[in-house]
Amino acid sequence: MIYIYNDYGGTHTTSLAAAYHLKQLPQSERKLTSEEILNVKYFNKLTKKEFGKLIFRGIDEDGNSVYTIGHKREKLVVPALKELTLLLEEKFHFNEKIVFSNTSPTVPIAMSIGGYLSRALKIDFIGVPLLIIGTKQCCDNIFCLVENTKQIGKAANGEKVIIIENEVYK
């Protein structure tokens, strides 16, 4: 199985989701420390050239691959990837279940503003503290989202491509 966490930028909530999924962060619904947040691989580090690229994050305890992708405003990226996957499965007998999990609903306003200030405007001295505040606000939701994503992936029998929008985490 392949898990792909996706959102607008691919550097904040997706990085946290991948870290939770791969057990690189404490596996609980507690608030993360600033140090834990800033030490997450790729957190607040991706640039414009990484938009639209699948970034391999690791292999989970069940042998599943975990990736992330930032799709900017392009809402068609995930549906297009789904169609491509189904085409490859049909033509080349590619037989791997893929789970796309949208982390965007977890993003609080402080994270959005902090990400914009830090990534787009390069104003880290204001942006990064806002990102930390926003991350502390949403980290428990991201943890729950990851646990739910894993359960759906394991339970989905017969479906080859699963898209989880995660609207419940708004």
C-alpha positions, 0 to 999 in steps of 0.5 A: 500500500502507498499513502500520499498525504497532500495539501496546498504547500506540502511542507507543513501539515503533510510533513507532520502527517508523514512524521506521525505516520512513520512514528517519528513524532510521539504517538499521542494527542498531546501538543508538540514542543517547538523543538519537535515541530522544527525538527520534522524533516521538510517542515517549512523547508520546501520551495516552489520547485517542489510543488507537484512532486511526490516526496518519499518520506519512508516505509511504515511499520507495515512495509507501506510507502509514505509520500507527500505532495503539495498541489498548490491551488490545483484541485485536479492533481489528486483526481488526475493521479487517481486516474493515472494509477487506475490506467497503470493498474489496468495496462500493466497489472500494477496492483498496489492500493493507494490512499490519498489523504488531504491534510488541508482541513487541519490548517488553522489561520495562524499556520496559513499566515505563518506559512505565507510569511515564511515561505512566500515572503521569506519573513521567518522572524514573524512567520515561523513563530506563527507556524509553531502556534498554528502547529500546536493548535492542529497537531492533535487533529493531524495525529487523529487524521493519520490514525484514521487514514491508516484504518481506512487504508487497512479496511478498504477491501477491493478499492485500488485508489482511495481519496480521503478529503478529511472534512471532519477535521476542519 
